[in-house]
Amino acid sequence: MDKKEIFDKVSSIVADHFDIDRAKITEDLNLKTDLDADSIDFVEFVLEVEDTFGAEIEDSEAEKLSTIGEVVDYIAAHQQDKK
């Protein structure tokens, strides 16, 4: 799966979870500041990403993810690890 496909899936999750117009979602969108996500929102988002991509994101790694682009890069890098 390439980064565009990953971005599209992550964007859909963000749009649904945070009730935001998908057209407003960019790689620079910050989950915590732009979406005003609290810790529970963020954990739920991470769990949904894990379910969607069949990957596990360690808590220590999840804390480092703040933008959509970082989430996409993380998923892309860890999918390559599985190959």
Buried (B, 14 or more C-beta within 10 A) or exposed (E): EEBEEBBBBBBEBBBEBBEBEEEEBEBEBBBBEBBEBEEEBBEBBBEBBBEBBEBEBEEEEBEEBBBBBBBBBBBBEBBEEEE
